[in-house]
Amino acid sequence: MEVVRRVIKLAAAQGSRSLELRGRVAEVSKSLIPRVVIYSVDCGDVRIRFDTLSDLLKLNVGDEVTITVGK
């Protein structure tokens, strides 16, 4: 979590209004909610977990992705 805070502070200091991370899909699992998939992305020091509808996004383990978080 400390790494994430440092990255966010660095992005803010540079005047950026978004945070961009690149990584590989490490895990794909089904949610208890129907038609929802949970992805785990390994970005080195940071691991991101997010869920989405299976109809919107289809990723496989090992796929390279870029995740942008913005205001």
mmJSON file of the N, C-alpha and C atoms, coordinates in Angstrom:
{"data_MODEL":{"atom_site":{
"group_PDB":["ATOM","ATOM","ATOM","ATOM","ATOM","ATOM","ATOM","ATOM","ATOM","ATOM","ATOM","ATOM","ATOM","ATOM","ATOM","ATOM","ATOM","ATOM","ATOM","ATOM","ATOM","ATOM","ATOM","ATOM","ATOM","ATOM","ATOM","ATOM","ATOM","ATOM","ATOM","ATOM","ATOM","ATOM","ATOM","ATOM","ATOM","ATOM","ATOM","ATOM","ATOM","ATOM","ATOM","ATOM","ATOM","ATOM","ATOM","ATOM","ATOM","ATOM","ATOM","ATOM","ATOM","ATOM","ATOM","ATOM","ATOM","ATOM","ATOM","ATOM","ATOM","ATOM","ATOM","ATOM","ATOM","ATOM","ATOM","ATOM","ATOM","ATOM","ATOM","ATOM","ATOM","ATOM","ATOM","ATOM","ATOM","ATOM","ATOM","ATOM","ATOM","ATOM","ATOM","ATOM","ATOM","ATOM","ATOM","ATOM","ATOM","ATOM","ATOM","ATOM","ATOM","ATOM","ATOM","ATOM","ATOM","ATOM","ATOM","ATOM","ATOM","ATOM","ATOM","ATOM","ATOM","ATOM","ATOM","ATOM","ATOM","ATOM","ATOM","ATOM","ATOM","ATOM","ATOM","ATOM","ATOM","ATOM","ATOM","ATOM","ATOM","ATOM","ATOM","ATOM","ATOM","ATOM","ATOM","ATOM","ATOM","ATOM","ATOM","ATOM","ATOM","ATOM","ATOM","ATOM","ATOM","ATOM","ATOM","ATOM","ATOM","ATOM","ATOM","ATOM","ATOM","ATOM","ATOM","ATOM","ATOM","ATOM","ATOM","ATOM","ATOM","ATOM","ATOM","ATOM","ATOM","ATOM","ATOM","ATOM","ATOM","ATOM","ATOM","ATOM","ATOM","ATOM","ATOM","ATOM","ATOM","ATOM","ATOM","ATOM","ATOM","ATOM","ATOM","ATOM","ATOM","ATOM","ATOM","ATOM","ATOM","ATOM","ATOM","ATOM","ATOM","ATOM","ATOM","ATOM","ATOM","ATOM","ATOM","ATOM","ATOM","ATOM","ATOM","ATOM","ATOM","ATOM","ATOM","ATOM","ATOM","ATOM","ATOM","ATOM","ATOM","ATOM","ATOM","ATOM","ATOM","ATOM","ATOM","ATOM","ATOM"],
"id":[1,2,3,4,5,6,7,8,9,10,11,12,13,14,15,16,17,18,19,20,21,22,23,24,25,26,27,28,29,30,31,32,33,34,35,36,37,38,39,40,41,42,43,44,45,46,47,48,49,50,51,52,53,54,55,56,57,58,59,60,61,62,63,64,65,66,67,68,69,70,71,72,73,74,75,76,77,78,79,80,81,82,83,84,85,86,87,88,89,90,91,92,93,94,95,96,97,98,99,100,101,102,103,104,105,106,107,108,109,110,111,112,113,114,115,116,117,118,119,120,121,122,123,124,125,126,127,128,129,130,131,132,133,134,135,136,137,138,139,140,141,142,143,144,145,146,147,148,149,150,151,152,153,154,155,156,157,158,159,160,161,162,163,164,165,166,167,168,169,170,171,172,173,174,175,176,177,178,179,180,181,182,183,184,185,186,187,188,189,190,191,192,193,194,195,196,197,198,199,200,201,202,203,204,205,206,207,208,209,210,211,212,213],
"type_symbol":["N","C","C","N","C","C","N","C","C","N","C","C","N","C","C","N","C","C","N","C","C","N","C","C","N","C","C","N","C","C","N","C","C","N","C","C","N","C","C","N","C","C","N","C","C","N","C","C","N","C","C","N","C","C","N","C","C","N","C","C","N","C","C","N","C","C","N","C","C","N","C","C","N","C","C","N","C","C","N","C","C","N","C","C","N","C","C","N","C","C","N","C","C","N","C","C","N","C","C","N","C","C","N","C","C","N","C","C","N","C","C","N","C","C","N","C","C","N","C","C","N","C","C","N","C","C","N","C","C","N","C","C","N","C","C","N","C","C","N","C","C","N","C","C","N","C","C","N","C","C","N","C","C","N","C","C","N","C","C","N","C","C","N","C","C","N","C","C","N","C","C","N","C","C","N","C","C","N","C","C","N","C","C","N","C","C","N","C","C","N","C","C","N","C","C","N","C","C","N","C","C","N","C","C","N","C","C","N","C","C","N","C","C"],
"label_atom_id":["N","CA","C","N","CA","C","N","CA","C","N","CA","C","N","CA","C","N","CA","C","N","CA","C","N","CA","C","N","CA","C","N","CA","C","N","CA","C","N","CA","C","N","CA","C","N","CA","C","N","CA","C","N","CA","C","N","CA","C","N","CA","C","N","CA","C","N","CA","C","N","CA","C","N","CA","C","N","CA","C","N","CA","C","N","CA","C","N","CA","C","N","CA","C","N","CA","C","N","CA","C","N","CA","C","N","CA","C","N","CA","C","N","CA","C","N","CA","C","N","CA","C","N","CA","C","N","CA","C","N","CA","C","N","CA","C","N","CA","C","N","CA","C","N","CA","C","N","CA","C","N","CA","C","N","CA","C","N","CA","C","N","CA","C","N","CA","C","N","CA","C","N","CA","C","N","CA","C","N","CA","C","N","CA","C","N","CA","C","N","CA","C","N","CA","C","N","CA","C","N","CA","C","N","CA","C","N","CA","C","N","CA","C","N","CA","C","N","CA","C","N","CA","C","N","CA","C","N","CA","C","N","CA","C","N","CA","C","N","CA","C","N","CA","C","N","CA","C"],
"label_alt_id":[null,null,null,null,null,null,null,null,null,null,null,null,null,null,null,null,null,null,null,null,null,null,null,null,null,null,null,null,null,null,null,null,null,null,null,null,null,null,null,null,null,null,null,null,null,null,null,null,null,null,null,null,null,null,null,null,null,null,null,null,null,null,null,null,null,null,null,null,null,null,null,null,null,null,null,null,null,null,null,null,null,null,null,null,null,null,null,null,null,null,null,null,null,null,null,null,null,null,null,null,null,null,null,null,null,null,null,null,null,null,null,null,null,null,null,null,null,null,null,null,null,null,null,null,null,null,null,null,null,null,null,null,null,null,null,null,null,null,null,null,null,null,null,null,null,null,null,null,null,null,null,null,null,null,null,null,null,null,null,null,null,null,null,null,null,null,null,null,null,null,null,null,null,null,null,null,null,null,null,null,null,null,null,null,null,null,null,null,null,null,null,null,null,null,null,null,null,null,null,null,null,null,null,null,null,null,null,null,null,null,null,null,null],
"label_comp_id":["MET","MET","MET","GLU","GLU","GLU","VAL","VAL","VAL","VAL","VAL","VAL","ARG","ARG","ARG","ARG","ARG","ARG","VAL","VAL","VAL","ILE","ILE","ILE","LYS","LYS","LYS","LEU","LEU","LEU","ALA","ALA","ALA","ALA","ALA","ALA","ALA","ALA","ALA","GLN","GLN","GLN","GLY","GLY","GLY","SER","SER","SER","ARG","ARG","ARG","SER","SER","SER","LEU","LEU","LEU","GLU","GLU","GLU","LEU","LEU","LEU","ARG","ARG","ARG","GLY","GLY","GLY","ARG","ARG","ARG","VAL","VAL","VAL","ALA","ALA","ALA","GLU","GLU","GLU","VAL","VAL","VAL","SER","SER","SER","LYS","LYS","LYS","SER","SER","SER","LEU","LEU","LEU","ILE","ILE","ILE","PRO","PRO","PRO","ARG","ARG","ARG","VAL","VAL","VAL","VAL","VAL","VAL","ILE","ILE","ILE","TYR","TYR","TYR","SER","SER","SER","VAL","VAL","VAL","ASP","ASP","ASP","CYS","CYS","CYS","GLY","GLY","GLY","ASP","ASP","ASP","VAL","VAL","VAL","ARG","ARG","ARG","ILE","ILE","ILE","ARG","ARG","ARG","PHE","PHE","PHE","ASP","ASP","ASP","THR","THR","THR","LEU","LEU","LEU","SER","SER","SER","ASP","ASP","ASP","LEU","LEU","LEU","LEU","LEU","LEU","LYS","LYS","LYS","LEU","LEU","LEU","ASN","ASN","ASN","VAL","VAL","VAL","GLY","GLY","GLY","ASP","ASP","ASP","GLU","GLU","GLU","VAL","VAL","VAL","THR","THR","THR","ILE","ILE","ILE","THR","THR","THR","VAL","VAL","VAL","GLY","GLY","GLY","LYS","LYS","LYS"],
"label_asym_id":["A","A","A","A","A","A","A","A","A","A","A","A","A","A","A","A","A","A","A","A","A","A","A","A","A","A","A","A","A","A","A","A","A","A","A","A","A","A","A","A","A","A","A","A","A","A","A","A","A","A","A","A","A","A","A","A","A","A","A","A","A","A","A","A","A","A","A","A","A","A","A","A","A","A","A","A","A","A","A","A","A","A","A","A","A","A","A","A","A","A","A","A","A","A","A","A","A","A","A","A","A","A","A","A","A","A","A","A","A","A","A","A","A","A","A","A","A","A","A","A","A","A","A","A","A","A","A","A","A","A","A","A","A","A","A","A","A","A","A","A","A","A","A","A","A","A","A","A","A","A","A","A","A","A","A","A","A","A","A","A","A","A","A","A","A","A","A","A","A","A","A","A","A","A","A","A","A","A","A","A","A","A","A","A","A","A","A","A","A","A","A","A","A","A","A","A","A","A","A","A","A","A","A","A","A","A","A","A","A","A","A","A","A"],
"label_entity_id":["1","1","1","1","1","1","1","1","1","1","1","1","1","1","1","1","1","1","1","1","1","1","1","1","1","1","1","1","1","1","1","1","1","1","1","1","1","1","1","1","1","1","1","1","1","1","1","1","1","1","1","1","1","1","1","1","1","1","1","1","1","1","1","1","1","1","1","1","1","1","1","1","1","1","1","1","1","1","1","1","1","1","1","1","1","1","1","1","1","1","1","1","1","1","1","1","1","1","1","1","1","1","1","1","1","1","1","1","1","1","1","1","1","1","1","1","1","1","1","1","1","1","1","1","1","1","1","1","1","1","1","1","1","1","1","1","1","1","1","1","1","1","1","1","1","1","1","1","1","1","1","1","1","1","1","1","1","1","1","1","1","1","1","1","1","1","1","1","1","1","1","1","1","1","1","1","1","1","1","1","1","1","1","1","1","1","1","1","1","1","1","1","1","1","1","1","1","1","1","1","1","1","1","1","1","1","1","1","1","1","1","1","1"],
"label_seq_id":[1,1,1,2,2,2,3,3,3,4,4,4,5,5,5,6,6,6,7,7,7,8,8,8,9,9,9,10,10,10,11,11,11,12,12,12,13,13,13,14,14,14,15,15,15,16,16,16,17,17,17,18,18,18,19,19,19,20,20,20,21,21,21,22,22,22,23,23,23,24,24,24,25,25,25,26,26,26,27,27,27,28,28,28,29,29,29,30,30,30,31,31,31,32,32,32,33,33,33,34,34,34,35,35,35,36,36,36,37,37,37,38,38,38,39,39,39,40,40,40,41,41,41,42,42,42,43,43,43,44,44,44,45,45,45,46,46,46,47,47,47,48,48,48,49,49,49,50,50,50,51,51,51,52,52,52,53,53,53,54,54,54,55,55,55,56,56,56,57,57,57,58,58,58,59,59,59,60,60,60,61,61,61,62,62,62,63,63,63,64,64,64,65,65,65,66,66,66,67,67,67,68,68,68,69,69,69,70,70,70,71,71,71],
"pdbx_PDB_ins_code":[null,null,null,null,null,null,null,null,null,null,null,null,null,null,null,null,null,null,null,null,null,null,null,null,null,null,null,null,null,null,null,null,null,null,null,null,null,null,null,null,null,null,null,null,null,null,null,null,null,null,null,null,null,null,null,null,null,null,null,null,null,null,null,null,null,null,null,null,null,null,null,null,null,null,null,null,null,null,null,null,null,null,null,null,null,null,null,null,null,null,null,null,null,null,null,null,null,null,null,null,null,null,null,null,null,null,null,null,null,null,null,null,null,null,null,null,null,null,null,null,null,null,null,null,null,null,null,null,null,null,null,null,null,null,null,null,null,null,null,null,null,null,null,null,null,null,null,null,null,null,null,null,null,null,null,null,null,null,null,null,null,null,null,null,null,null,null,null,null,null,null,null,null,null,null,null,null,null,null,null,null,null,null,null,null,null,null,null,null,null,null,null,null,null,null,null,null,null,null,null,null,null,null,null,null,null,null,null,null,null,null,null,null],
"Cartn_x":[0.818,0.0,0.863,2.008,2.908,3.395,3.649,4.097,3.023,1.771,0.668,0.593,0.743,0.717,1.834,3.043,4.165,3.903,3.342,3.049,1.992,0.967,-0.082,0.477,1.325,1.935,2.813,3.571,4.424,3.583,2.498,1.619,1.013,0.611,0.027,1.058,2.289,3.35,3.667,3.491,3.762,2.563,1.502,0.322,-0.594,-0.352,-1.18,-2.476,-3.561,-4.848,-5.237,-4.263,-4.551,-3.324,-3.552,-2.498,-2.571,-1.454,-1.427,-0.445,-0.917,-0.083,-0.16,0.965,1.008,1.377,0.752,1.045,0.461,0.506,-0.022,-1.119,-2.11,-3.201,-2.634,-2.74,-2.191,-3.251,-4.506,-5.569,-6.907,-7.72,-9.088,-9.993,-10.976,-11.878,-13.317,-14.239,-15.657,-16.098,-16.968,-17.571,-18.79,-19.257,-20.515,-21.7,-21.488,-22.524,-22.521,-23.66,-23.704,-23.155,-22.412,-21.854,-20.811,-20.24,-19.182,-17.89,-16.793,-15.475,-14.546,-13.68,-12.701,-11.324,-10.638,-9.294,-8.282,-7.135,-6.013,-4.864,-4.35,-3.288,-2.048,-0.925,0.35,1.132,1.366,2.092,3.456,4.076,5.36,5.143,5.337,5.156,3.688,2.814,1.393,0.584,-0.408,-1.334,-2.734,-3.415,-4.74,-5.772,-6.861,-7.982,-9.208,-9.913,-11.137,-12.115,-13.383,-14.392,-15.115,-15.662,-16.398,-17.363,-18.328,-19.233,-18.472,-18.725,-17.998,-18.283,-19.413,-19.737,-18.928,-18.402,-17.698,-16.215,-15.586,-14.136,-13.767,-12.953,-12.515,-10.992,-10.385,-8.931,-8.556,-7.338,-6.813,-5.57,-5.228,-4.003,-2.821,-1.951,-0.777,-0.956,-2.189,-2.419,-1.787,-1.171,-0.592,-1.654,-1.805,-2.841,-2.271,-2.935,-2.655,-3.918,-3.774,-4.915,-4.706,-5.701,-5.645,-6.737,-6.342,-7.285,-7.223,-8.368,-8.38,-9.511,-9.412,-10.47,-11.594],
"Cartn_y":[-1.187,0.0,1.252,1.19,2.346,2.7,1.696,1.947,2.697,2.315,2.987,4.442,4.706,6.095,6.924,6.334,7.058,7.35,6.391,6.583,7.658,7.659,8.672,10.053,10.17,11.463,11.95,11.041,11.408,11.902,11.215,11.629,12.996,13.231,14.52,15.634,15.353,16.361,16.741,15.815,16.089,16.725,16.98,17.623,16.674,15.391,14.41,14.191,14.035,13.765,12.306,11.478,10.051,9.231,7.967,7.03,5.876,5.57,4.497,3.424,2.182,1.046,-0.022,-0.685,-1.777,-3.059,-4.138,-5.422,-6.57,-7.74,-8.956,-9.548,-10.101,-10.758,-11.993,-12.03,-13.137,-14.184,-13.745,-14.674,-14.201,-15.142,-14.872,-15.818,-15.254,-16.11,-15.618,-16.532,-16.193,-15.596,-14.616,-14.023,-14.851,-14.646,-15.262,-14.624,-13.423,-12.715,-13.251,-13.642,-14.186,-13.205,-13.736,-12.99,-11.95,-12.072,-11.167,-11.961,-11.386,-12.019,-11.131,-11.738,-11.002,-11.225,-10.123,-10.178,-9.702,-10.337,-9.903,-9.603,-8.371,-7.931,-7.622,-8.224,-8.013,-6.946,-5.806,-4.681,-4.502,-5.565,-5.467,-5.273,-4.039,-3.728,-3.636,-3.539,-3.322,-4.456,-4.938,-5.935,-5.326,-5.35,-4.745,-5.85,-5.754,-6.684,-5.848,-6.272,-5.576,-6.576,-6.192,-7.065,-6.321,-7.092,-6.52,-7.568,-7.118,-8.055,-8.843,-10.126,-10.979,-10.603,-9.941,-9.515,-8.295,-7.526,-6.287,-6.475,-7.405,-7.549,-9.015,-9.491,-10.892,-10.916,-11.257,-11.353,-12.767,-13.159,-14.466,-14.28,-15.28,-15.242,-15.041,-14.086,-13.79,-12.622,-12.181,-11.025,-9.785,-8.959,-7.702,-6.615,-5.838,-4.808,-3.501,-2.413,-1.098,-0.634,-0.247,0.208,1.678,2.493,3.919,4.259,4.909,5.367,6.883,7.523,8.977,9.575,10.872,11.587,11.903],
"Cartn_z":[0.0,0.0,0.0,0.655,0.695,-0.707,-1.524,-2.9,-3.669,-3.484,-4.166,-3.738,-2.46,-1.973,-2.597,-2.701,-3.307,-4.778,-5.493,-6.916,-7.099,-6.258,-6.348,-6.044,-5.016,-4.691,-5.838,-6.466,-7.591,-8.761,-9.06,-10.155,-9.866,-8.624,-8.246,-8.342,-7.945,-8.006,-9.444,-10.37,-11.777,-12.465,-11.732,-12.292,-13.048,-12.94,-13.635,-12.867,-13.592,-12.955,-13.109,-13.517,-13.65,-13.271,-13.002,-12.642,-13.627,-14.287,-15.273,-14.832,-14.784,-14.398,-15.476,-15.718,-16.696,-15.986,-16.412,-15.794,-16.582,-15.971,-16.599,-15.721,-16.372,-15.653,-14.962,-13.642,-12.86,-12.532,-12.424,-12.026,-12.574,-12.994,-13.437,-12.655,-11.947,-11.171,-11.304,-11.081,-11.144,-9.815,-9.902,-8.714,-8.307,-7.097,-6.678,-7.401,-7.906,-8.661,-10.094,-10.622,-11.983,-13.023,-14.005,-15.132,-14.719,-13.528,-13.079,-12.921,-13.439,-13.387,-12.574,-11.76,-10.956,-11.568,-11.877,-12.445,-11.414,-11.386,-10.566,-11.519,-11.457,-12.354,-11.531,-11.897,-11.212,-11.966,-11.292,-11.889,-11.226,-10.789,-10.098,-8.614,-8.136,-6.716,-6.312,-7.29,-7.023,-7.65,-6.918,-7.457,-7.409,-8.543,-8.663,-8.839,-8.084,-8.254,-8.603,-9.641,-10.017,-10.607,-10.586,-11.184,-12.295,-13.213,-14.334,-14.875,-15.629,-16.282,-17.34,-17.41,-18.357,-19.808,-20.076,-21.438,-21.873,-20.922,-21.25,-21.537,-20.832,-20.924,-20.799,-21.728,-21.691,-21.731,-20.596,-20.477,-20.065,-20.41,-20.029,-19.171,-18.384,-17.585,-18.533,-18.182,-18.992,-19.939,-20.169,-21.034,-20.419,-21.256,-20.795,-20.891,-19.81,-19.765,-19.227,-19.574,-19.014,-18.31,-17.053,-16.259,-15.934,-16.267,-15.978,-14.977,-13.894,-12.878,-12.893,-13.098,-13.176,-12.374,-12.178,-11.459,-12.398],
"occupancy":[1.0,1.0,1.0,1.0,1.0,1.0,1.0,1.0,1.0,1.0,1.0,1.0,1.0,1.0,1.0,1.0,1.0,1.0,1.0,1.0,1.0,1.0,1.0,1.0,1.0,1.0,1.0,1.0,1.0,1.0,1.0,1.0,1.0,1.0,1.0,1.0,1.0,1.0,1.0,1.0,1.0,1.0,1.0,1.0,1.0,1.0,1.0,1.0,1.0,1.0,1.0,1.0,1.0,1.0,1.0,1.0,1.0,1.0,1.0,1.0,1.0,1.0,1.0,1.0,1.0,1.0,1.0,1.0,1.0,1.0,1.0,1.0,1.0,1.0,1.0,1.0,1.0,1.0,1.0,1.0,1.0,1.0,1.0,1.0,1.0,1.0,1.0,1.0,1.0,1.0,1.0,1.0,1.0,1.0,1.0,1.0,1.0,1.0,1.0,1.0,1.0,1.0,1.0,1.0,1.0,1.0,1.0,1.0,1.0,1.0,1.0,1.0,1.0,1.0,1.0,1.0,1.0,1.0,1.0,1.0,1.0,1.0,1.0,1.0,1.0,1.0,1.0,1.0,1.0,1.0,1.0,1.0,1.0,1.0,1.0,1.0,1.0,1.0,1.0,1.0,1.0,1.0,1.0,1.0,1.0,1.0,1.0,1.0,1.0,1.0,1.0,1.0,1.0,1.0,1.0,1.0,1.0,1.0,1.0,1.0,1.0,1.0,1.0,1.0,1.0,1.0,1.0,1.0,1.0,1.0,1.0,1.0,1.0,1.0,1.0,1.0,1.0,1.0,1.0,1.0,1.0,1.0,1.0,1.0,1.0,1.0,1.0,1.0,1.0,1.0,1.0,1.0,1.0,1.0,1.0,1.0,1.0,1.0,1.0,1.0,1.0,1.0,1.0,1.0,1.0,1.0,1.0,1.0,1.0,1.0,1.0,1.0,1.0],
"B_iso_or_equiv":[0.0,0.0,0.0,0.0,0.0,0.0,0.0,0.0,0.0,0.0,0.0,0.0,0.0,0.0,0.0,0.0,0.0,0.0,0.0,0.0,0.0,0.0,0.0,0.0,0.0,0.0,0.0,0.0,0.0,0.0,0.0,0.0,0.0,0.0,0.0,0.0,0.0,0.0,0.0,0.0,0.0,0.0,0.0,0.0,0.0,0.0,0.0,0.0,0.0,0.0,0.0,0.0,0.0,0.0,0.0,0.0,0.0,0.0,0.0,0.0,0.0,0.0,0.0,0.0,0.0,0.0,0.0,0.0,0.0,0.0,0.0,0.0,0.0,0.0,0.0,0.0,0.0,0.0,0.0,0.0,0.0,0.0,0.0,0.0,0.0,0.0,0.0,0.0,0.0,0.0,0.0,0.0,0.0,0.0,0.0,0.0,0.0,0.0,0.0,0.0,0.0,0.0,0.0,0.0,0.0,0.0,0.0,0.0,0.0,0.0,0.0,0.0,0.0,0.0,0.0,0.0,0.0,0.0,0.0,0.0,0.0,0.0,0.0,0.0,0.0,0.0,0.0,0.0,0.0,0.0,0.0,0.0,0.0,0.0,0.0,0.0,0.0,0.0,0.0,0.0,0.0,0.0,0.0,0.0,0.0,0.0,0.0,0.0,0.0,0.0,0.0,0.0,0.0,0.0,0.0,0.0,0.0,0.0,0.0,0.0,0.0,0.0,0.0,0.0,0.0,0.0,0.0,0.0,0.0,0.0,0.0,0.0,0.0,0.0,0.0,0.0,0.0,0.0,0.0,0.0,0.0,0.0,0.0,0.0,0.0,0.0,0.0,0.0,0.0,0.0,0.0,0.0,0.0,0.0,0.0,0.0,0.0,0.0,0.0,0.0,0.0,0.0,0.0,0.0,0.0,0.0,0.0,0.0,0.0,0.0,0.0,0.0,0.0],
"pdbx_formal_charge":[null,null,null,null,null,null,null,null,null,null,null,null,null,null,null,null,null,null,null,null,null,null,null,null,null,null,null,null,null,null,null,null,null,null,null,null,null,null,null,null,null,null,null,null,null,null,null,null,null,null,null,null,null,null,null,null,null,null,null,null,null,null,null,null,null,null,null,null,null,null,null,null,null,null,null,null,null,null,null,null,null,null,null,null,null,null,null,null,null,null,null,null,null,null,null,null,null,null,null,null,null,null,null,null,null,null,null,null,null,null,null,null,null,null,null,null,null,null,null,null,null,null,null,null,null,null,null,null,null,null,null,null,null,null,null,null,null,null,null,null,null,null,null,null,null,null,null,null,null,null,null,null,null,null,null,null,null,null,null,null,null,null,null,null,null,null,null,null,null,null,null,null,null,null,null,null,null,null,null,null,null,null,null,null,null,null,null,null,null,null,null,null,null,null,null,null,null,null,null,null,null,null,null,null,null,null,null,null,null,null,null,null,null],
"auth_seq_id":[1,1,1,2,2,2,3,3,3,4,4,4,5,5,5,6,6,6,7,7,7,8,8,8,9,9,9,10,10,10,11,11,11,12,12,12,13,13,13,14,14,14,15,15,15,16,16,16,17,17,17,18,18,18,19,19,19,20,20,20,21,21,21,22,22,22,23,23,23,24,24,24,25,25,25,26,26,26,27,27,27,28,28,28,29,29,29,30,30,30,31,31,31,32,32,32,33,33,33,34,34,34,35,35,35,36,36,36,37,37,37,38,38,38,39,39,39,40,40,40,41,41,41,42,42,42,43,43,43,44,44,44,45,45,45,46,46,46,47,47,47,48,48,48,49,49,49,50,50,50,51,51,51,52,52,52,53,53,53,54,54,54,55,55,55,56,56,56,57,57,57,58,58,58,59,59,59,60,60,60,61,61,61,62,62,62,63,63,63,64,64,64,65,65,65,66,66,66,67,67,67,68,68,68,69,69,69,70,70,70,71,71,71],
"auth_comp_id":["MET","MET","MET","GLU","GLU","GLU","VAL","VAL","VAL","VAL","VAL","VAL","ARG","ARG","ARG","ARG","ARG","ARG","VAL","VAL","VAL","ILE","ILE","ILE","LYS","LYS","LYS","LEU","LEU","LEU","ALA","ALA","ALA","ALA","ALA","ALA","ALA","ALA","ALA","GLN","GLN","GLN","GLY","GLY","GLY","SER","SER","SER","ARG","ARG","ARG","SER","SER","SER","LEU","LEU","LEU","GLU","GLU","GLU","LEU","LEU","LEU","ARG","ARG","ARG","GLY","GLY","GLY","ARG","ARG","ARG","VAL","VAL","VAL","ALA","ALA","ALA","GLU","GLU","GLU","VAL","VAL","VAL","SER","SER","SER","LYS","LYS","LYS","SER","SER","SER","LEU","LEU","LEU","ILE","ILE","ILE","PRO","PRO","PRO","ARG","ARG","ARG","VAL","VAL","VAL","VAL","VAL","VAL","ILE","ILE","ILE","TYR","TYR","TYR","SER","SER","SER","VAL","VAL","VAL","ASP","ASP","ASP","CYS","CYS","CYS","GLY","GLY","GLY","ASP","ASP","ASP","VAL","VAL","VAL","ARG","ARG","ARG","ILE","ILE","ILE","ARG","ARG","ARG","PHE","PHE","PHE","ASP","ASP","ASP","THR","THR","THR","LEU","LEU","LEU","SER","SER","SER","ASP","ASP","ASP","LEU","LEU","LEU","LEU","LEU","LEU","LYS","LYS","LYS","LEU","LEU","LEU","ASN","ASN","ASN","VAL","VAL","VAL","GLY","GLY","GLY","ASP","ASP","ASP","GLU","GLU","GLU","VAL","VAL","VAL","THR","THR","THR","ILE","ILE","ILE","THR","THR","THR","VAL","VAL","VAL","GLY","GLY","GLY","LYS","LYS","LYS"],
"auth_asym_id":["A","A","A","A","A","A","A","A","A","A","A","A","A","A","A","A","A","A","A","A","A","A","A","A","A","A","A","A","A","A","A","A","A","A","A","A","A","A","A","A","A","A","A","A","A","A","A","A","A","A","A","A","A","A","A","A","A","A","A","A","A","A","A","A","A","A","A","A","A","A","A","A","A","A","A","A","A","A","A","A","A","A","A","A","A","A","A","A","A","A","A","A","A","A","A","A","A","A","A","A","A","A","A","A","A","A","A","A","A","A","A","A","A","A","A","A","A","A","A","A","A","A","A","A","A","A","A","A","A","A","A","A","A","A","A","A","A","A","A","A","A","A","A","A","A","A","A","A","A","A","A","A","A","A","A","A","A","A","A","A","A","A","A","A","A","A","A","A","A","A","A","A","A","A","A","A","A","A","A","A","A","A","A","A","A","A","A","A","A","A","A","A","A","A","A","A","A","A","A","A","A","A","A","A","A","A","A","A","A","A","A","A","A"],
"auth_atom_id":["N","CA","C","N","CA","C","N","CA","C","N","CA","C","N","CA","C","N","CA","C","N","CA","C","N","CA","C","N","CA","C","N","CA","C","N","CA","C","N","CA","C","N","CA","C","N","CA","C","N","CA","C","N","CA","C","N","CA","C","N","CA","C","N","CA","C","N","CA","C","N","CA","C","N","CA","C","N","CA","C","N","CA","C","N","CA","C","N","CA","C","N","CA","C","N","CA","C","N","CA","C","N","CA","C","N","CA","C","N","CA","C","N","CA","C","N","CA","C","N","CA","C","N","CA","C","N","CA","C","N","CA","C","N","CA","C","N","CA","C","N","CA","C","N","CA","C","N","CA","C","N","CA","C","N","CA","C","N","CA","C","N","CA","C","N","CA","C","N","CA","C","N","CA","C","N","CA","C","N","CA","C","N","CA","C","N","CA","C","N","CA","C","N","CA","C","N","CA","C","N","CA","C","N","CA","C","N","CA","C","N","CA","C","N","CA","C","N","CA","C","N","CA","C","N","CA","C","N","CA","C","N","CA","C","N","CA","C","N","CA","C","N","CA","C","N","CA","C"],
"pdbx_PDB_model_num":[1,1,1,1,1,1,1,1,1,1,1,1,1,1,1,1,1,1,1,1,1,1,1,1,1,1,1,1,1,1,1,1,1,1,1,1,1,1,1,1,1,1,1,1,1,1,1,1,1,1,1,1,1,1,1,1,1,1,1,1,1,1,1,1,1,1,1,1,1,1,1,1,1,1,1,1,1,1,1,1,1,1,1,1,1,1,1,1,1,1,1,1,1,1,1,1,1,1,1,1,1,1,1,1,1,1,1,1,1,1,1,1,1,1,1,1,1,1,1,1,1,1,1,1,1,1,1,1,1,1,1,1,1,1,1,1,1,1,1,1,1,1,1,1,1,1,1,1,1,1,1,1,1,1,1,1,1,1,1,1,1,1,1,1,1,1,1,1,1,1,1,1,1,1,1,1,1,1,1,1,1,1,1,1,1,1,1,1,1,1,1,1,1,1,1,1,1,1,1,1,1,1,1,1,1,1,1,1,1,1,1,1,1]
}}}
